[in-house]
Amino acid sequence: MWLTLLYSCSGGAALLYILYRWVIPSIVQYHAGLALMWHDVIVERLLDVLTRSTRPQRLLAAVQKNATRGDPRSVVKAIDEFCRYTEWAMNVGDEKGCILDSVVSEVNPATVLELGTYCGYSTVRIATLLPPDAKLITLEFNPDFAVIARQVIAWAGQEEKVHLVEGSSGDLIPKMKEQFGVKSFDLVFLDHWKDRYLPDAKLMEECGLLGKGSVLLADNVICPGSPDYLDYVRNSPKYRSQYFKSHLEYTKVEDGLEKSVFLG
Ligand SMILES: C[S@@+](CC[C@H](N)C(=O)[O-])C[C@H]1O[C@@H](n2cnc3c(N)ncnc32)[C@H](O)[C@@H]1O
């Protein structure tokens, strides 16, 4: 009888593991709401409780274990592998990351502003492509994420090029000229909370931080989506805007980046 009980318990545990590891992820990867609910709410909370750590801490541990110190490509690769095979996270990801890389290379910016650092994944991607004298300012209002991002950026050897500022975009954008000595930004990567894209774009215009030819690149314009921002940059005579179709990070749900050139 004990043997039967043991067999049923281990059979049940194996079934649960298969569901958690393969079946549910492969079903939800085609559906935006289900994918975000599964990865960003259920799995994250479950693993936080079971491991007594946070997702950013687990991501950092994966970097320290699998990436070579001072090699940014290995840091990006370690994060992508962690997020594809172990635990999803809200970085721009490998697929949209290639679009980000190509825009950074095309613009060849001397000054970059990133809104939303999280663990520093996109920061490392951008910093790697910048010339040595370029300036990259990245804003993050969650101090727990900022602590992790600093370590990820340092592990990638990019800390000299990056200025991570803790605080909210709405408070910091008006201080960019005075406190950070920036005249205008050649490139802005918008990847913070989606309801801030439009007010922050308008705030950057008001503060004179966008010059003729400045490029705004916005992530997640389809999923979770930022319809008011899209409507603005696509219909305003101040911008020439273009959509780059892709997928939500590490899934097959449609998402994309919007590149908008400020025409002055
Ligand atoms: C999608 S994640 C950024 C991912 C990151 N760009 C990457 O690809 O690796 C969004 C981040 O923006 C931060 N955030 C959201 N609203 C913000 C705001 N108004 N000011 C500063 N940070 C913000 C969140 O705490 C979160 O870490």
The ligand as an SDF file (V2000), in Angstrom:
LIG
                    3D

 27 29  0  0  0  0  0  0  0  0999 V2000
   10.1480   46.4330  -19.4950 C   0  0  0  0  0  0  0  0  0  0  0  0
   11.1780   46.8480  -18.1730 S   0  0  0  0  0  0  0  0  0  0  0  0
   12.6370   47.4540  -18.9680 C   0  0  0  0  0  0  0  0  0  0  0  0
   13.4050   46.3830  -19.6930 C   0  0  0  0  0  0  0  0  0  0  0  0
   14.7590   46.8350  -20.1730 C   0  0  0  0  0  0  0  0  0  0  0  0
   14.6820   48.0270  -20.9800 N   0  0  0  0  0  0  0  0  0  0  0  0
   15.3680   45.7270  -20.9890 C   0  0  0  0  0  0  0  0  0  0  0  0
   15.0050   45.5520  -22.1550 O   0  0  0  0  0  0  0  0  0  0  0  0
   16.2260   45.0190  -20.4470 O   0  0  0  0  0  0  0  0  0  0  0  0
   10.4430   48.3280  -17.5720 C   0  0  0  0  0  0  0  0  0  0  0  0
   11.1820   48.9670  -16.4090 C   0  0  0  0  0  0  0  0  0  0  0  0
   10.8070   50.3170  -16.3320 O   0  0  0  0  0  0  0  0  0  0  0  0
   10.7500   50.7080  -14.9710 C   0  0  0  0  0  0  0  0  0  0  0  0
    9.8710   51.8850  -14.9450 N   0  0  0  0  0  0  0  0  0  0  0  0
    8.5420   51.9120  -15.2120 C   0  0  0  0  0  0  0  0  0  0  0  0
    8.0630   53.1640  -15.1970 N   0  0  0  0  0  0  0  0  0  0  0  0
    9.1170   53.9650  -14.9150 C   0  0  0  0  0  0  0  0  0  0  0  0
    9.2690   55.3740  -14.7830 C   0  0  0  0  0  0  0  0  0  0  0  0
    8.2320   56.2070  -14.9640 N   0  0  0  0  0  0  0  0  0  0  0  0
   10.4860   55.8730  -14.4780 N   0  0  0  0  0  0  0  0  0  0  0  0
   11.5540   55.0230  -14.3170 C   0  0  0  0  0  0  0  0  0  0  0  0
   11.4730   53.6810  -14.4490 N   0  0  0  0  0  0  0  0  0  0  0  0
   10.2780   53.1550  -14.7630 C   0  0  0  0  0  0  0  0  0  0  0  0
   10.2020   49.4770  -14.2750 C   0  0  0  0  0  0  0  0  0  0  0  0
   10.5240   49.4760  -12.8970 O   0  0  0  0  0  0  0  0  0  0  0  0
   10.8840   48.3600  -15.0640 C   0  0  0  0  0  0  0  0  0  0  0  0
   12.0680   47.9730  -14.4600 O   0  0  0  0  0  0  0  0  0  0  0  0
  1  2  1  0
  2  3  1  0
  2 10  1  0
  3  4  1  0
  4  5  1  0
  5  6  1  0
  5  7  1  0
  7  8  2  0
  7  9  1  0
 10 11  1  0
 11 12  1  0
 11 26  1  0
 12 13  1  0
 13 14  1  0
 13 24  1  0
 14 15  1  0
 14 23  1  0
 15 16  2  0
 16 17  1  0
 17 18  1  0
 17 23  2  0
 18 19  1  0
 18 20  2  0
 20 21  1  0
 21 22  2  0
 22 23  1  0
 24 25  1  0
 24 26  1  0
 26 27  1  0
M  CHG  2   2   1   9  -1
M  END
$$$$
